[in-house]
Amino acid sequence: MNPFTQITKQKGFRKILLSALFGGAIPFFGLLTIILTKEDHFESWMLIPLTIIPAGGTFAGAFFYLMGFYWSPTGNRKLVSIISSTILYFVVLWISAVMAFAITGHWD
C-alpha cells in the first residue's frame, strides 16, 4: 500500500470523526444550556438524557457524512442523500430523546 492511500484514509477517518463530534455537540450544548439556566432544579436523572441524546447525534452525524459526502459524492444522488440524512438526523435525535426520557420515567 502506498503512503498516499494511507494518508487519504486517515483524512477520511478524521472527517467522519469531526462530523460525528459536531453531530453530538449540537444536542449536548443545547441540553447543557437548558440545564445550566435552571441551576436550582438540577437532578441526577438529567445526566441520562445528557449522555444518550448526544450519543444518538454522534451516530447520526457520522452517518450524515458517510451518506452525503462519501457514498454519494456528486450529482442529484448527493442532494437526495443530504436531504434524507438531515431528516434521519432529526429522527435519530427524537428517538434517542424518547429512549432517554423513557429510561428515566419522564416520558408519558
TORDREN-812428 format. One record per residue: x, y, z of N, C-alpha, C, O in turn; residue number from 1; residue in three letters. Coordinates in Angstrom, 2 decimals. Layout:
# TORDREN-812428
{neast->X nnorth->Y nup->Z caeast->X canorth->Y caup->Z ceast->X cnorth->Y cup->Z oeast->X onorth->Y oup->Z nr->NUM rest->ALA}
...
//
This chain:
# TORDREN-812428
{neast->0.85 nnorth->-1.17 nup->0.00 caeast->0.00 canorth->0.00 caup->0.00 ceast->0.90 cnorth->1.24 cup->0.00 oeast->1.83 onorth->1.35 oup->0.81 nr->1 rest->MET}
{neast->0.61 nnorth->2.14 nup->-0.91 caeast->1.46 canorth->3.34 caup->-0.96 ceast->1.05 cnorth->4.36 cup->0.11 oeast->-0.07 onorth->4.32 oup->0.60 nr->2 rest->ASN}
{neast->1.95 nnorth->5.25 nup->0.46 caeast->1.67 canorth->6.20 caup->1.56 ceast->0.52 cnorth->7.16 cup->1.26 oeast->-0.14 onorth->7.64 oup->2.18 nr->3 rest->PRO}
{neast->0.27 nnorth->7.44 nup->-0.02 caeast->-0.80 canorth->8.39 caup->-0.35 ceast->-2.17 cnorth->7.85 cup->0.05 oeast->-2.99 onorth->8.60 oup->0.57 nr->4 rest->PHE}
{neast->-2.42 nnorth->6.56 nup->-0.20 caeast->-3.72 canorth->6.00 caup->0.17 ceast->-3.87 cnorth->5.92 cup->1.69 oeast->-4.97 onorth->6.05 oup->2.21 nr->5 rest->THR}
{neast->-2.77 nnorth->5.71 nup->2.39 caeast->-2.83 canorth->5.71 caup->3.84 ceast->-3.22 cnorth->7.09 cup->4.37 oeast->-4.05 onorth->7.19 oup->5.27 nr->6 rest->GLN}
{neast->-2.63 nnorth->8.13 nup->3.82 caeast->-2.94 canorth->9.50 caup->4.25 ceast->-4.40 cnorth->9.83 cup->3.91 oeast->-5.08 onorth->10.47 oup->4.71 nr->7 rest->ILE}
{neast->-4.87 nnorth->9.41 nup->2.75 caeast->-6.24 canorth->9.67 caup->2.35 ceast->-7.22 cnorth->8.98 cup->3.29 oeast->-8.24 onorth->9.56 oup->3.66 nr->8 rest->THR}
{neast->-6.92 nnorth->7.75 nup->3.68 caeast->-7.80 canorth->7.04 caup->4.61 ceast->-7.81 cnorth->7.72 cup->5.97 oeast->-8.86 onorth->7.79 oup->6.62 nr->9 rest->LYS}
{neast->-6.66 nnorth->8.22 nup->6.42 caeast->-6.62 canorth->8.90 caup->7.71 ceast->-7.40 cnorth->10.20 cup->7.66 oeast->-8.10 onorth->10.54 oup->8.62 nr->10 rest->GLN}
{neast->-7.30 nnorth->10.94 nup->6.57 caeast->-8.07 canorth->12.18 caup->6.45 ceast->-9.56 cnorth->11.88 cup->6.39 oeast->-10.36 onorth->12.63 oup->6.95 nr->11 rest->LYS}
{neast->-9.94 nnorth->10.79 nup->5.73 caeast->-11.35 canorth->10.40 caup->5.68 ceast->-11.87 cnorth->10.04 cup->7.06 oeast->-12.99 onorth->10.40 oup->7.41 nr->12 rest->GLY}
{neast->-11.07 nnorth->9.34 nup->7.83 caeast->-11.46 canorth->8.98 caup->9.19 ceast->-11.60 cnorth->10.23 cup->10.06 oeast->-12.51 onorth->10.32 oup->10.88 nr->13 rest->PHE}
{neast->-10.70 nnorth->11.17 nup->9.88 caeast->-10.79 canorth->12.42 caup->10.65 ceast->-12.04 cnorth->13.20 cup->10.30 oeast->-12.65 onorth->13.82 oup->11.17 nr->14 rest->ARG}
{neast->-12.43 nnorth->13.19 nup->9.03 caeast->-13.65 canorth->13.90 caup->8.63 ceast->-14.88 cnorth->13.23 cup->9.23 oeast->-15.81 onorth->13.91 oup->9.67 nr->15 rest->LYS}
{neast->-14.89 nnorth->11.91 nup->9.25 caeast->-16.01 canorth->11.20 caup->9.86 ceast->-16.07 cnorth->11.50 cup->11.36 oeast->-17.14 onorth->11.74 oup->11.92 nr->16 rest->ILE}
{neast->-14.90 nnorth->11.48 nup->11.99 caeast->-14.83 canorth->11.77 caup->13.42 ceast->-15.28 cnorth->13.20 cup->13.73 oeast->-15.98 onorth->13.43 oup->14.71 nr->17 rest->LEU}
{neast->-14.89 nnorth->14.14 nup->12.89 caeast->-15.28 canorth->15.53 caup->13.09 ceast->-16.79 cnorth->15.71 cup->12.91 oeast->-17.42 onorth->16.42 oup->13.69 nr->18 rest->LEU}
{neast->-17.37 nnorth->15.07 nup->11.91 caeast->-18.81 canorth->15.20 caup->11.71 ceast->-19.58 cnorth->14.51 cup->12.85 oeast->-20.64 onorth->14.98 oup->13.26 nr->19 rest->SER}
{neast->-19.06 nnorth->13.40 nup->13.35 caeast->-19.69 canorth->12.74 caup->14.50 ceast->-19.60 cnorth->13.62 cup->15.73 oeast->-20.56 onorth->13.72 oup->16.49 nr->20 rest->ALA}
{neast->-18.46 nnorth->14.24 nup->15.93 caeast->-18.28 canorth->15.13 caup->17.08 ceast->-19.22 cnorth->16.33 cup->16.98 oeast->-19.83 onorth->16.73 oup->17.97 nr->21 rest->LEU}
{neast->-19.34 nnorth->16.90 nup->15.81 caeast->-20.23 canorth->18.03 caup->15.60 ceast->-21.69 cnorth->17.62 cup->15.77 oeast->-22.48 onorth->18.35 oup->16.36 nr->22 rest->PHE}
{neast->-22.04 nnorth->16.43 nup->15.26 caeast->-23.41 canorth->15.94 caup->15.40 ceast->-23.80 cnorth->15.68 cup->16.84 oeast->-24.97 onorth->15.82 oup->17.20 nr->23 rest->GLY}
{neast->-22.85 nnorth->15.29 nup->17.66 caeast->-23.13 canorth->15.07 caup->19.07 ceast->-23.04 cnorth->16.33 cup->19.91 oeast->-23.70 onorth->16.44 oup->20.94 nr->24 rest->GLY}
{neast->-22.24 nnorth->17.30 nup->19.46 caeast->-22.04 canorth->18.53 caup->20.23 ceast->-23.27 cnorth->19.43 cup->20.18 oeast->-23.56 onorth->20.13 oup->21.15 nr->25 rest->ALA}
{neast->-23.98 nnorth->19.42 nup->19.08 caeast->-25.16 canorth->20.29 caup->18.95 ceast->-26.20 cnorth->19.97 cup->20.03 oeast->-26.60 onorth->20.87 oup->20.76 nr->26 rest->ILE}
{neast->-26.66 nnorth->18.71 nup->20.16 caeast->-27.65 canorth->18.46 caup->21.22 ceast->-27.04 cnorth->18.54 cup->22.63 oeast->-27.74 onorth->18.89 oup->23.57 nr->27 rest->PRO}
{neast->-25.75 nnorth->18.21 nup->22.77 caeast->-25.12 canorth->18.26 caup->24.09 ceast->-25.12 cnorth->19.68 cup->24.64 oeast->-25.52 onorth->19.91 oup->25.78 nr->28 rest->PHE}
{neast->-24.67 nnorth->20.63 nup->23.83 caeast->-24.62 canorth->22.01 caup->24.32 ceast->-26.00 cnorth->22.62 cup->24.44 oeast->-26.22 onorth->23.50 oup->25.28 nr->29 rest->PHE}
{neast->-26.94 nnorth->22.16 nup->23.62 caeast->-28.33 canorth->22.63 caup->23.79 ceast->-28.91 cnorth->22.16 cup->25.11 oeast->-29.52 onorth->22.95 oup->25.83 nr->30 rest->GLY}
{neast->-28.74 nnorth->20.89 nup->25.42 caeast->-29.24 canorth->20.37 caup->26.69 ceast->-28.50 cnorth->20.96 cup->27.88 oeast->-29.10 onorth->21.25 oup->28.91 nr->31 rest->LEU}
{neast->-27.20 nnorth->21.13 nup->27.73 caeast->-26.40 canorth->21.70 caup->28.80 ceast->-26.84 cnorth->23.14 cup->29.10 oeast->-26.87 onorth->23.56 oup->30.26 nr->32 rest->LEU}
{neast->-27.17 nnorth->23.88 nup->28.07 caeast->-27.66 canorth->25.25 caup->28.25 ceast->-28.98 cnorth->25.25 cup->29.01 oeast->-29.19 onorth->26.07 oup->29.91 nr->33 rest->THR}
{neast->-29.86 nnorth->24.34 nup->28.66 caeast->-31.15 canorth->24.25 caup->29.35 ceast->-30.94 cnorth->23.89 cup->30.82 oeast->-31.58 onorth->24.47 oup->31.70 nr->34 rest->ILE}
{neast->-30.05 nnorth->22.94 nup->31.08 caeast->-29.81 canorth->22.52 caup->32.46 ceast->-29.14 cnorth->23.62 cup->33.26 oeast->-29.50 onorth->23.85 oup->34.42 nr->35 rest->ILE}
{neast->-28.18 nnorth->24.32 nup->32.67 caeast->-27.45 canorth->25.34 caup->33.42 ceast->-28.26 cnorth->26.60 cup->33.69 oeast->-27.98 onorth->27.32 oup->34.65 nr->36 rest->LEU}
{neast->-29.25 nnorth->26.87 nup->32.87 caeast->-30.08 canorth->28.05 caup->33.13 ceast->-31.03 cnorth->27.82 cup->34.30 oeast->-31.53 onorth->28.78 oup->34.89 nr->37 rest->THR}
{neast->-31.27 nnorth->26.57 nup->34.64 caeast->-32.11 canorth->26.24 caup->35.79 ceast->-31.27 cnorth->25.49 cup->36.82 oeast->-31.51 onorth->24.32 oup->37.10 nr->38 rest->LYS}
{neast->-30.28 nnorth->26.18 nup->37.37 caeast->-29.32 canorth->25.56 caup->38.28 ceast->-29.97 cnorth->24.98 cup->39.52 oeast->-29.54 onorth->23.93 oup->40.00 nr->39 rest->GLU}
{neast->-30.99 nnorth->25.62 nup->40.04 caeast->-31.60 canorth->25.14 caup->41.27 ceast->-32.47 cnorth->23.90 cup->41.06 oeast->-32.88 onorth->23.27 oup->42.04 nr->40 rest->ASP}
{neast->-32.76 nnorth->23.54 nup->39.82 caeast->-33.59 canorth->22.38 caup->39.52 ceast->-32.80 cnorth->21.19 cup->38.99 oeast->-33.40 onorth->20.25 oup->38.47 nr->41 rest->HIS}
{neast->-31.48 nnorth->21.20 nup->39.10 caeast->-30.67 canorth->20.10 caup->38.57 ceast->-30.87 cnorth->18.85 cup->39.42 oeast->-30.79 onorth->18.89 oup->40.64 nr->42 rest->PHE}
{neast->-31.12 nnorth->17.74 nup->38.74 caeast->-31.26 canorth->16.45 caup->39.41 ceast->-30.40 cnorth->15.44 cup->38.68 oeast->-30.01 onorth->15.65 oup->37.53 nr->43 rest->GLU}
{neast->-30.10 nnorth->14.35 nup->39.35 caeast->-29.18 canorth->13.36 caup->38.77 ceast->-29.77 cnorth->12.64 cup->37.56 oeast->-29.01 onorth->12.16 oup->36.72 nr->44 rest->SER}
{neast->-31.10 nnorth->12.54 nup->37.45 caeast->-31.68 canorth->11.86 caup->36.30 ceast->-31.40 cnorth->12.60 cup->35.00 oeast->-31.49 onorth->12.01 oup->33.92 nr->45 rest->TRP}
{neast->-31.07 nnorth->13.88 nup->35.07 caeast->-30.80 canorth->14.67 caup->33.87 ceast->-29.52 cnorth->14.25 cup->33.16 oeast->-29.31 onorth->14.60 oup->32.00 nr->46 rest->MET}
{neast->-28.66 nnorth->13.51 nup->33.85 caeast->-27.42 canorth->13.05 caup->33.23 ceast->-27.67 cnorth->11.98 cup->32.17 oeast->-26.91 onorth->11.86 oup->31.21 nr->47 rest->LEU}
{neast->-28.73 nnorth->11.20 nup->32.33 caeast->-29.01 canorth->10.15 caup->31.34 ceast->-29.39 cnorth->10.75 cup->29.99 oeast->-28.81 onorth->10.35 oup->28.99 nr->48 rest->ILE}
{neast->-30.34 nnorth->11.70 nup->29.91 caeast->-30.59 canorth->12.32 caup->28.61 ceast->-29.38 cnorth->13.10 cup->28.08 oeast->-29.19 onorth->13.21 oup->26.87 nr->49 rest->PRO}
{neast->-28.57 nnorth->13.63 nup->29.01 caeast->-27.40 canorth->14.39 caup->28.59 ceast->-26.33 cnorth->13.50 cup->27.95 oeast->-25.44 onorth->14.01 oup->27.27 nr->50 rest->LEU}
{neast->-26.40 nnorth->12.20 nup->28.15 caeast->-25.46 canorth->11.29 caup->27.51 ceast->-26.08 cnorth->10.54 cup->26.33 oeast->-25.42 onorth->10.34 oup->25.31 nr->51 rest->THR}
{neast->-27.34 nnorth->10.12 nup->26.45 caeast->-27.95 canorth->9.31 caup->25.39 ceast->-28.29 cnorth->10.13 cup->24.15 oeast->-28.05 onorth->9.67 oup->23.04 nr->52 rest->ILE}
{neast->-28.83 nnorth->11.31 nup->24.32 caeast->-29.23 canorth->12.12 caup->23.17 ceast->-28.02 cnorth->12.55 cup->22.34 oeast->-28.07 onorth->12.42 oup->21.11 nr->53 rest->ILE}
{neast->-26.93 nnorth->13.06 nup->22.93 caeast->-25.76 canorth->13.35 caup->22.10 ceast->-25.11 cnorth->12.11 cup->21.48 oeast->-24.50 onorth->12.21 oup->20.42 nr->54 rest->PRO}
{neast->-25.25 nnorth->10.95 nup->22.12 caeast->-24.73 canorth->9.73 caup->21.51 ceast->-25.49 cnorth->9.41 cup->20.22 oeast->-24.88 onorth->9.00 oup->19.23 nr->55 rest->ALA}
{neast->-26.81 nnorth->9.59 nup->20.24 caeast->-27.59 canorth->9.42 caup->19.02 ceast->-27.19 cnorth->10.43 cup->17.96 oeast->-27.11 onorth->10.10 oup->16.78 nr->56 rest->GLY}
{neast->-26.93 nnorth->11.68 nup->18.39 caeast->-26.48 canorth->12.70 caup->17.45 ceast->-25.11 cnorth->12.38 cup->16.87 oeast->-24.83 onorth->12.71 oup->15.72 nr->57 rest->GLY}
{neast->-24.27 nnorth->11.75 nup->17.66 caeast->-22.94 canorth->11.36 caup->17.18 ceast->-23.04 cnorth->10.33 cup->16.06 oeast->-22.41 onorth->10.47 oup->15.02 nr->58 rest->THR}
{neast->-23.84 nnorth->9.29 nup->16.29 caeast->-24.00 canorth->8.27 caup->15.25 ceast->-24.68 cnorth->8.84 cup->14.01 oeast->-24.31 onorth->8.50 oup->12.88 nr->59 rest->PHE}
{neast->-25.67 nnorth->9.69 nup->14.20 caeast->-26.37 canorth->10.29 caup->13.07 ceast->-25.47 cnorth->11.26 cup->12.30 oeast->-25.57 onorth->11.35 oup->11.08 nr->60 rest->ALA}
{neast->-24.60 nnorth->11.98 nup->13.00 caeast->-23.66 canorth->12.88 caup->12.33 ceast->-22.65 cnorth->12.12 cup->11.48 oeast->-22.32 onorth->12.55 oup->10.38 nr->61 rest->GLY}
{neast->-22.16 nnorth->10.99 nup->12.00 caeast->-21.24 canorth->10.17 caup->11.21 ceast->-21.95 cnorth->9.59 cup->9.99 oeast->-21.38 onorth->9.54 oup->8.90 nr->62 rest->ALA}
{neast->-23.20 nnorth->9.15 nup->10.17 caeast->-23.97 canorth->8.63 caup->9.04 ceast->-24.24 cnorth->9.72 cup->8.01 oeast->-24.21 onorth->9.46 oup->6.81 nr->63 rest->PHE}
{neast->-24.50 nnorth->10.95 nup->8.48 caeast->-24.73 canorth->12.07 caup->7.58 ceast->-23.52 cnorth->12.29 cup->6.67 oeast->-23.67 onorth->12.46 oup->5.46 nr->64 rest->PHE}
{neast->-22.32 nnorth->12.28 nup->7.26 caeast->-21.12 canorth->12.48 caup->6.44 ceast->-20.93 cnorth->11.33 cup->5.46 oeast->-20.67 onorth->11.57 oup->4.28 nr->65 rest->TYR}
{neast->-21.07 nnorth->10.11 nup->5.93 caeast->-20.87 canorth->8.96 caup->5.04 ceast->-21.88 cnorth->8.96 cup->3.90 oeast->-21.53 onorth->8.70 oup->2.75 nr->66 rest->LEU}
{neast->-23.12 nnorth->9.25 nup->4.21 caeast->-24.16 canorth->9.23 caup->3.20 ceast->-24.02 cnorth->10.36 cup->2.18 oeast->-24.15 onorth->10.13 oup->0.98 nr->67 rest->MET}
{neast->-23.75 nnorth->11.56 nup->2.66 caeast->-23.76 canorth->12.71 caup->1.76 ceast->-22.46 cnorth->13.00 cup->1.06 oeast->-22.46 onorth->13.59 oup->-0.02 nr->68 rest->GLY}
{neast->-21.34 nnorth->12.62 nup->1.65 caeast->-20.06 canorth->13.03 caup->1.08 ceast->-19.14 cnorth->11.87 cup->0.71 oeast->-18.17 onorth->12.06 oup->-0.03 nr->69 rest->PHE}
{neast->-19.42 nnorth->10.69 nup->1.20 caeast->-18.54 canorth->9.57 caup->0.91 ceast->-19.18 cnorth->8.58 cup->-0.04 oeast->-18.57 onorth->8.19 oup->-1.04 nr->70 rest->TYR}
{neast->-20.42 nnorth->8.16 nup->0.26 caeast->-21.08 canorth->7.20 caup->-0.59 ceast->-21.70 cnorth->7.81 cup->-1.84 oeast->-21.77 onorth->7.16 oup->-2.87 nr->71 rest->TRP}
{neast->-22.15 nnorth->9.05 nup->-1.76 caeast->-22.77 canorth->9.74 caup->-2.90 ceast->-22.09 cnorth->11.09 cup->-3.09 oeast->-22.66 onorth->12.11 oup->-2.69 nr->72 rest->SER}
{neast->-20.91 nnorth->11.14 nup->-3.68 caeast->-20.15 canorth->12.39 caup->-3.71 ceast->-20.62 cnorth->13.44 cup->-4.72 oeast->-20.27 onorth->14.61 oup->-4.57 nr->73 rest->PRO}
{neast->-21.38 nnorth->13.07 nup->-5.74 caeast->-21.73 canorth->14.05 caup->-6.77 ceast->-23.16 cnorth->13.88 cup->-7.24 oeast->-23.81 onorth->12.85 oup->-7.01 nr->74 rest->THR}
{neast->-23.64 nnorth->14.91 nup->-7.91 caeast->-24.90 canorth->14.84 caup->-8.64 ceast->-26.14 cnorth->14.92 cup->-7.78 oeast->-26.12 onorth->15.37 oup->-6.63 nr->75 rest->GLY}
{neast->-27.23 nnorth->14.48 nup->-8.38 caeast->-28.52 canorth->14.52 caup->-7.71 ceast->-28.58 cnorth->13.54 cup->-6.54 oeast->-29.31 onorth->13.76 oup->-5.57 nr->76 rest->ASN}
{neast->-27.81 nnorth->12.46 nup->-6.64 caeast->-27.77 canorth->11.50 caup->-5.53 ceast->-27.23 cnorth->12.15 cup->-4.27 oeast->-27.66 onorth->11.81 oup->-3.16 nr->77 rest->ARG}
{neast->-26.30 nnorth->13.09 nup->-4.42 caeast->-25.75 canorth->13.78 caup->-3.26 ceast->-26.83 cnorth->14.65 cup->-2.60 oeast->-26.95 onorth->14.66 oup->-1.38 nr->78 rest->LYS}
{neast->-27.60 nnorth->15.36 nup->-3.40 caeast->-28.67 canorth->16.21 caup->-2.87 ceast->-29.70 cnorth->15.37 cup->-2.14 oeast->-30.10 onorth->15.72 oup->-1.03 nr->79 rest->LEU}
{neast->-30.13 nnorth->14.28 nup->-2.74 caeast->-31.11 canorth->13.40 caup->-2.11 ceast->-30.53 cnorth->12.79 cup->-0.83 oeast->-31.23 onorth->12.66 oup->0.17 nr->80 rest->VAL}
{neast->-29.26 nnorth->12.44 nup->-0.87 caeast->-28.61 canorth->11.86 caup->0.31 ceast->-28.52 cnorth->12.86 cup->1.45 oeast->-28.76 onorth->12.51 oup->2.61 nr->81 rest->SER}
{neast->-28.19 nnorth->14.10 nup->1.14 caeast->-28.08 canorth->15.12 caup->2.20 ceast->-29.45 cnorth->15.43 cup->2.79 oeast->-29.57 onorth->15.57 oup->4.01 nr->82 rest->ILE}
{neast->-30.47 nnorth->15.53 nup->1.96 caeast->-31.81 canorth->15.82 caup->2.47 ceast->-32.31 cnorth->14.66 cup->3.34 oeast->-32.83 onorth->14.88 oup->4.43 nr->83 rest->ILE}
{neast->-32.16 nnorth->13.44 nup->2.84 caeast->-32.64 canorth->12.29 caup->3.63 ceast->-31.81 cnorth->12.09 cup->4.89 oeast->-32.34 onorth->11.67 oup->5.92 nr->84 rest->SER}
{neast->-30.51 nnorth->12.39 nup->4.84 caeast->-29.67 canorth->12.26 caup->6.02 ceast->-30.01 cnorth->13.31 cup->7.07 oeast->-29.95 onorth->13.04 oup->8.27 nr->85 rest->SER}
{neast->-30.37 nnorth->14.50 nup->6.63 caeast->-30.79 canorth->15.53 caup->7.57 ceast->-32.07 cnorth->15.14 cup->8.28 oeast->-32.20 onorth->15.30 oup->9.49 nr->86 rest->THR}
{neast->-33.02 nnorth->14.63 nup->7.52 caeast->-34.27 canorth->14.16 caup->8.13 ceast->-33.98 cnorth->13.01 cup->9.10 oeast->-34.54 onorth->12.97 oup->10.20 nr->87 rest->ILE}
{neast->-33.12 nnorth->12.09 nup->8.68 caeast->-32.77 canorth->10.97 caup->9.54 ceast->-32.05 cnorth->11.43 cup->10.81 oeast->-32.23 onorth->10.83 oup->11.87 nr->88 rest->LEU}
{neast->-31.23 nnorth->12.48 nup->10.71 caeast->-30.54 canorth->13.02 caup->11.89 ceast->-31.55 cnorth->13.46 cup->12.94 oeast->-31.40 onorth->13.13 oup->14.12 nr->89 rest->TYR}
{neast->-32.57 nnorth->14.19 nup->12.53 caeast->-33.57 canorth->14.65 caup->13.49 ceast->-34.44 cnorth->13.50 cup->14.00 oeast->-34.87 onorth->13.53 oup->15.15 nr->90 rest->PHE}
{neast->-34.69 nnorth->12.51 nup->13.17 caeast->-35.44 canorth->11.33 caup->13.63 ceast->-34.64 cnorth->10.58 cup->14.69 oeast->-35.19 onorth->10.14 oup->15.69 nr->91 rest->VAL}
{neast->-33.35 nnorth->10.42 nup->14.47 caeast->-32.50 canorth->9.73 caup->15.45 ceast->-32.43 cnorth->10.52 cup->16.75 oeast->-32.46 onorth->9.94 oup->17.83 nr->92 rest->VAL}
{neast->-32.34 nnorth->11.85 nup->16.66 caeast->-32.37 canorth->12.67 caup->17.87 ceast->-33.69 cnorth->12.49 cup->18.62 oeast->-33.70 onorth->12.40 oup->19.85 nr->93 rest->LEU}
{neast->-34.79 nnorth->12.45 nup->17.89 caeast->-36.09 canorth->12.27 caup->18.52 ceast->-36.18 cnorth->10.90 cup->19.19 oeast->-36.65 onorth->10.80 oup->20.32 nr->94 rest->TRP}
{neast->-35.75 nnorth->9.86 nup->18.50 caeast->-35.81 canorth->8.51 caup->19.06 ceast->-34.91 cnorth->8.39 cup->20.29 oeast->-35.30 onorth->7.76 oup->21.27 nr->95 rest->ILE}
{neast->-33.73 nnorth->8.98 nup->20.23 caeast->-32.84 canorth->8.90 caup->21.39 ceast->-33.40 cnorth->9.71 cup->22.56 oeast->-33.20 onorth->9.34 oup->23.72 nr->96 rest->SER}
{neast->-34.10 nnorth->10.82 nup->22.28 caeast->-34.74 canorth->11.58 caup->23.36 ceast->-35.88 cnorth->10.78 cup->23.99 oeast->-36.02 onorth->10.77 oup->25.21 nr->97 rest->ALA}
{neast->-36.67 nnorth->10.13 nup->23.17 caeast->-37.75 canorth->9.29 caup->23.70 ceast->-37.17 cnorth->8.17 cup->24.54 oeast->-37.68 onorth->7.87 oup->25.62 nr->98 rest->VAL}
{neast->-36.11 nnorth->7.55 nup->24.05 caeast->-35.49 canorth->6.46 caup->24.79 ceast->-34.91 cnorth->6.95 cup->26.12 oeast->-35.08 onorth->6.30 oup->27.14 nr->99 rest->MET}
{neast->-34.23 nnorth->8.09 nup->26.10 caeast->-33.62 canorth->8.61 caup->27.32 ceast->-34.67 cnorth->8.97 cup->28.36 oeast->-34.51 onorth->8.65 oup->29.53 nr->100 rest->ALA}
{neast->-35.74 nnorth->9.63 nup->27.94 caeast->-36.77 canorth->10.02 caup->28.90 ceast->-37.64 cnorth->8.83 cup->29.32 oeast->-38.21 onorth->8.85 oup->30.41 nr->101 rest->PHE}
{neast->-37.75 nnorth->7.81 nup->28.49 caeast->-38.46 canorth->6.59 caup->28.90 ceast->-37.66 cnorth->5.83 cup->29.94 oeast->-38.24 onorth->5.23 oup->30.85 nr->102 rest->ALA}
{neast->-36.34 nnorth->5.84 nup->29.83 caeast->-35.50 canorth->5.18 caup->30.82 ceast->-35.63 cnorth->5.86 cup->32.17 oeast->-35.69 onorth->5.19 oup->33.20 nr->103 rest->ILE}
{neast->-35.67 nnorth->7.17 nup->32.17 caeast->-35.76 canorth->7.91 caup->33.44 ceast->-37.18 cnorth->7.98 cup->33.99 oeast->-37.38 onorth->8.37 oup->35.14 nr->104 rest->THR}
{neast->-38.17 nnorth->7.61 nup->33.19 caeast->-39.55 canorth->7.64 caup->33.64 ceast->-40.23 cnorth->8.99 cup->33.46 oeast->-41.27 onorth->9.24 oup->34.07 nr->105 rest->GLY}
{neast->-39.65 nnorth->9.84 nup->32.65 caeast->-40.22 canorth->11.17 caup->32.42 ceast->-40.92 cnorth->11.29 cup->31.07 oeast->-41.26 onorth->12.40 oup->30.65 nr->106 rest->HIS}
{neast->-41.14 nnorth->10.19 nup->30.41 caeast->-41.84 canorth->10.20 caup->29.12 ceast->-43.21 cnorth->9.60 cup->29.32 oeast->-43.33 onorth->8.42 oup->29.65 nr->107 rest->TRP}
{neast->-44.23 nnorth->10.38 nup->29.13 caeast->-45.60 canorth->9.89 caup->29.33 ceast->-46.34 cnorth->9.81 cup->28.03 oeast->-47.51 onorth->9.41 oup->28.00 nr->108 rest->ASP}
//
